């Protein structure tokens, strides 16, 4: 049983259209976070366009992981302390 070439061609065209849409959706899902991460790292956010291609996107993740980020580190924080301690506890009520 030989499949109809016209039917097979329309199936391949439909599959290709769906594949392109899914590829663009996947690219957007990866580009948006890497855009913001690149900005926070002090790098050019246009580097996130490397995620359009699989191997270069992987290279970008390694660059972001091992690069020296050009940001000022946050000062070390100690334990949280309230701004002002109450003079008397509110409970139990005082008569």
Secondary structure, 3 states (H helix, E strand, C coil): CCCCHHHHHHHHHHHHHHHHHHHHHHHHHHHHHHHHHHHHHCCCHHHHHHHHCHHHHHHHHHHHHHCCCCCCCCCCCCCCCCCCCCCCCCCCCCC
